[in-house]
Amino acid sequence: MWDKFDENCGKYCSPSAYVTVDVTLLIFGGKCPFRMYIPSKPDKYGLKIISACDARTFYFLKGIPYVDHEITKRKGDLSLPTQYVLRLTGFITGRNRNVTVDNWFSSVKLTEELAKKLTMVGTLRKNKPPLPPSMISARTPVLYTEYLYQPDKMILSHTHKKNKKVVWISSVQCTGERGESKPEIIEFSNSAKSGVDVLDKFCHDKTTKRTTRRWPLRYFLGILDIAAVNSFVLYKWNLNLERYSKEARTYLLKTLAFQLTETRMTRRAYNLRISKQLRLSIK
């Protein structure tokens, strides 16, 4: 079922120039061998999906649910996060797109792999080699920025507050220019990294989630929520509506819910085994 859903998501919408790869967490409290704890997520505990979303429209493009250890097997010398990104971005390879990732995915190796067909921007963990000591040392003045250049990529470290330094890696922004208050690479990364987070917010605002201890059902309810967001993105785009109006989304979801249940209600309305009052209510 997931493979069919994943195929249809990529079939009906062409992504913009900016794609975000991040983790989606479906809240789940039942017993499950692959339930995850992610403290940075609002729900903390749940079922994990590695998602690729359009950073401009927040359309869900592809996803890999973490349901077994078999997908964690490494292929050659590539790390698991690198494999995830390469699998999710394979359908846009060579189509002049940029991929934004967080520090769990980003690495020098991933940048080199994507540089053949795509560009990449993302934060970089300080314990990932090879970084010189000056790039990770916190003993630098506030707003101090340091750059490292190679022909196909750039690494930047920026101290945004006292003893707080963040490292970025990029294969697209290699000029070292500064924006209004921050280096250009940081402003670009901030503008393109929220695709998956906004999708999660939409799924939380209006959801089909119900209390359940069965993890396949929770994944199915997650499919319904994501499909509803995707349908609204296409609906808004085709009608050229105001950007993500709450009224328009509520109308679409109500219409969608009635259309999905109409066939079943019609069949029940003529079922003489149920009460007359219920049949009249359905009609």
C-alpha positions as CSV (number, residue, x, y, z in Angstrom):
1,M,0.0,0.0,0.0
2,W,2.8,2.4,0.9
3,D,4.6,1.8,-2.4
4,K,1.4,2.6,-4.4
5,F,0.9,5.7,-2.4
6,D,4.5,6.8,-2.8
7,E,4.3,6.3,-6.5
8,N,1.1,8.4,-6.9
9,C,2.6,11.3,-4.8
10,G,5.5,11.6,-7.2
11,K,3.2,11.2,-10.3
12,Y,0.9,14.1,-10.0
13,C,3.2,17.0,-9.0
14,S,6.5,18.2,-10.3
15,P,8.6,19.7,-7.4
16,S,10.0,23.2,-7.5
17,A,13.7,23.9,-7.5
18,Y,14.0,23.3,-3.7
19,V,13.4,20.0,-2.0
20,T,13.7,19.3,1.7
21,V,14.6,15.9,3.2
22,D,13.9,15.4,6.9
23,V,12.2,13.1,9.4
24,T,8.4,12.9,9.9
25,L,7.3,11.4,13.2
26,L,3.7,9.9,13.5
27,I,2.7,10.0,17.2
28,F,2.2,6.4,18.5
29,G,2.1,5.0,22.0
30,G,1.7,1.3,21.4
31,K,4.4,-1.4,21.7
32,C,6.5,-1.6,18.6
33,P,10.1,-2.7,18.0
34,F,10.9,0.3,15.8
35,R,9.1,3.0,17.7
36,M,11.5,6.0,17.9
37,Y,12.2,8.7,20.4
38,I,13.2,12.0,18.8
39,P,13.3,14.8,21.5
40,S,13.4,17.6,18.9
41,K,9.9,16.6,17.6
42,P,6.7,17.9,19.3
43,D,5.4,14.3,19.7
44,K,8.7,12.8,21.0
45,Y,7.6,9.2,20.5
46,G,6.3,7.7,17.3
47,L,6.8,6.0,14.0
48,K,9.5,7.4,11.8
49,I,9.2,8.3,8.1
50,I,12.1,9.8,6.1
51,S,10.3,12.3,3.9
52,A,11.1,14.4,0.9
53,C,8.9,17.5,0.5
54,D,8.7,20.5,-1.8
55,A,10.2,23.4,0.2
56,R,7.9,25.9,-1.5
57,T,4.5,24.2,-1.7
58,F,5.1,21.6,1.1
59,Y,3.9,18.8,-1.2
60,F,4.9,15.3,0.0
61,L,7.0,13.8,-2.8
62,K,8.4,10.6,-1.5
63,G,8.9,8.8,1.8
64,I,10.6,5.7,3.4
65,P,8.9,4.4,6.5
66,Y,11.2,2.9,9.1
67,V,9.5,-0.5,9.7
68,D,12.3,-3.0,9.8
69,H,16.1,-3.3,10.2
70,E,16.5,-4.7,6.7
71,I,16.5,-1.2,5.2
72,T,19.3,-0.2,7.6
73,K,21.9,-2.4,5.8
74,R,24.7,-0.4,4.5
75,K,25.6,-0.5,0.8
76,G,29.4,-0.3,0.3
77,D,31.0,2.6,2.2
78,L,27.8,4.8,2.2
79,S,26.3,5.6,5.6
80,L,22.6,5.0,6.2
81,P,21.5,8.7,6.1
82,T,23.4,9.1,2.8
83,Q,21.5,6.1,1.4
84,Y,18.2,7.6,2.5
85,V,18.8,10.9,0.7
86,L,20.1,9.2,-2.5
87,R,17.0,7.0,-2.6
88,L,14.6,9.8,-2.0
89,T,16.2,12.2,-4.6
90,G,16.7,9.6,-7.3
91,F,13.6,10.8,-9.2
92,I,14.9,14.4,-9.5
93,T,18.5,13.5,-10.4
94,G,19.8,15.7,-13.2
95,R,16.8,18.0,-13.1
96,N,18.6,21.1,-11.7
97,R,17.2,20.9,-8.1
98,N,18.6,21.8,-4.7
99,V,18.3,19.5,-1.7
100,T,18.3,20.9,1.9
101,V,19.0,18.5,4.8
102,D,19.7,18.6,8.5
103,N,22.8,17.6,10.4
104,W,21.8,13.9,10.6
105,F,21.9,13.5,6.9
106,S,24.5,16.0,5.7
107,S,28.2,14.9,5.3
108,V,31.0,15.6,2.9
109,K,30.4,12.2,1.3
110,L,26.7,13.0,0.6
111,T,27.7,16.4,-0.9
112,E,30.2,14.6,-3.2
113,E,27.5,12.0,-4.2
114,L,24.9,14.6,-5.0
115,A,27.3,17.0,-6.7
116,K,27.2,14.8,-9.8
117,K,23.5,15.7,-10.5
118,L,22.1,17.9,-7.7
119,T,23.2,20.6,-5.3
120,M,22.9,20.4,-1.5
121,V,22.8,22.7,1.5
122,G,22.7,21.6,5.2
123,T,24.1,21.9,8.7
124,L,27.0,19.7,9.6
125,R,27.7,18.0,12.9
126,K,31.0,18.9,14.4
127,N,32.1,15.3,15.0
128,K,31.9,14.4,11.3
129,P,35.3,14.4,9.6
130,P,37.2,16.0,8.1
131,L,36.9,19.4,9.9
132,P,39.9,21.3,11.1
133,P,39.9,22.4,14.8
134,S,39.4,26.1,14.0
135,M,36.0,25.3,12.3
136,I,34.6,23.7,15.5
137,S,36.3,25.7,18.2
138,A,33.7,27.8,20.2
139,R,36.4,30.3,21.3
140,T,35.6,32.8,18.6
141,P,34.0,36.3,18.7
142,V,30.2,36.6,18.2
143,L,29.3,36.9,14.5
144,Y,32.7,35.5,13.5
145,T,32.5,33.5,10.2
146,E,35.1,31.2,8.7
147,Y,35.1,29.7,5.3
148,L,36.7,26.6,3.7
149,Y,36.6,26.2,-0.1
150,Q,36.9,23.4,-2.5
151,P,36.1,23.4,-6.2
152,D,32.7,21.7,-5.8
153,K,31.7,22.7,-2.2
154,M,32.1,25.1,0.7
155,I,32.1,24.7,4.5
156,L,31.2,27.6,6.7
157,S,31.3,28.0,10.5
158,H,29.4,30.9,12.1
159,T,29.3,31.9,15.8
160,H,25.8,33.3,16.2
161,K,26.0,33.8,20.0
162,K,28.7,33.3,22.7
163,N,30.1,29.8,22.7
164,K,27.5,28.7,20.1
165,K,28.9,27.8,16.7
166,V,27.1,26.1,13.8
167,V,28.7,24.5,10.7
168,W,27.1,24.5,7.3
169,I,28.1,22.6,4.1
170,S,27.0,23.7,0.6
171,S,27.6,22.8,-3.0
172,V,25.5,25.7,-4.4
173,Q,26.3,28.9,-2.4
174,C,30.1,29.2,-2.9
175,T,30.6,33.0,-3.0
176,G,31.0,33.8,0.7
177,E,28.7,36.8,0.4
178,R,26.8,38.2,3.4
179,G,23.1,38.9,3.5
180,E,21.5,41.6,5.6
181,S,22.5,40.1,8.9
182,K,23.9,36.6,8.2
183,P,26.1,34.9,5.5
184,E,24.2,34.1,2.4
185,I,24.4,30.4,2.8
186,I,22.6,30.6,6.2
187,E,19.8,32.7,4.9
188,F,19.4,30.3,2.0
189,S,19.3,27.3,4.2
190,N,16.8,28.8,6.6
191,S,14.4,29.6,3.7
192,A,14.5,26.1,2.3
193,K,14.7,23.8,5.3
194,S,11.1,23.9,6.6
195,G,9.3,21.8,3.9
196,V,8.8,18.7,6.1
197,D,8.1,20.7,9.3
198,V,5.2,22.6,7.6
199,L,3.8,19.4,6.3
200,D,3.9,18.0,9.9
201,K,2.1,21.1,11.1
202,F,-0.7,20.7,8.5
203,C,-1.1,17.0,9.5
204,H,-1.4,18.0,13.1
205,D,-3.9,20.8,12.6
206,K,-6.5,18.6,10.9
207,T,-5.9,14.9,11.3
208,T,-7.7,11.5,11.1
209,K,-5.5,10.1,13.9
210,R,-7.3,7.9,16.4
211,T,-6.1,6.2,19.6
212,T,-4.7,2.8,18.4
213,R,-2.1,0.2,19.5
214,R,-1.7,-1.2,16.0
215,W,1.2,0.3,14.1
216,P,0.0,-0.6,10.6
217,L,-3.2,1.3,11.3
218,R,-1.2,4.3,12.5
219,Y,0.7,4.3,9.2
220,F,-2.5,4.1,7.3
221,L,-3.9,7.1,9.2
222,G,-0.7,8.9,8.4
223,I,-1.2,8.2,4.7
224,L,-4.7,9.7,4.9
225,D,-3.3,12.9,6.5
226,I,-0.5,13.3,4.0
227,A,-2.8,12.6,1.1
228,A,-5.2,15.3,2.3
229,V,-2.4,17.9,2.5
230,N,-1.2,16.9,-1.0
231,S,-4.8,17.1,-2.4
232,F,-5.1,20.6,-1.0
233,V,-1.8,21.7,-2.5
234,L,-3.1,20.6,-5.9
235,Y,-6.5,22.1,-5.3
236,K,-5.1,25.5,-4.3
237,W,-2.7,25.5,-7.3
238,N,-5.4,24.6,-9.9
239,L,-7.8,27.3,-8.6
240,N,-5.1,29.9,-7.9
241,L,-6.4,30.5,-4.4
242,E,-4.9,32.6,-1.6
243,R,-1.9,30.9,0.0
244,Y,-3.1,28.1,2.3
245,S,-6.4,29.7,3.4
246,K,-7.9,27.9,6.4
247,E,-11.4,28.3,5.0
248,A,-10.5,26.7,1.7
249,R,-8.7,23.8,3.3
250,T,-11.7,23.1,5.7
251,Y,-14.1,23.2,2.7
252,L,-11.9,20.8,0.7
253,L,-11.5,18.3,3.6
254,K,-15.3,18.3,4.3
255,T,-16.0,17.7,0.6
256,L,-13.3,15.0,0.4
257,A,-14.6,13.2,3.5
258,F,-18.2,13.1,2.2
259,Q,-17.1,11.9,-1.2
260,L,-15.0,9.1,0.2
261,T,-17.9,7.8,2.4
262,E,-20.8,8.4,0.0
263,T,-20.6,5.0,-1.7
264,R,-20.6,3.2,1.7
265,M,-23.5,5.3,3.0
266,T,-25.6,4.7,-0.1
267,R,-25.2,1.0,0.3
268,R,-26.1,1.1,4.0
269,A,-29.1,3.4,3.4
270,Y,-30.9,0.5,1.7
271,N,-29.8,-2.2,4.1
272,L,-33.0,-3.4,5.9
273,R,-31.0,-5.1,8.7
274,I,-30.1,-1.7,10.3
275,S,-32.6,0.5,12.1
276,K,-35.1,2.6,10.2
277,Q,-33.9,5.7,12.1
278,L,-30.3,5.2,11.0
279,R,-31.4,4.6,7.4
280,L,-33.4,7.9,7.4
281,S,-30.4,9.7,9.0
282,I,-28.1,8.5,6.2
283,K,-30.6,9.5,3.5
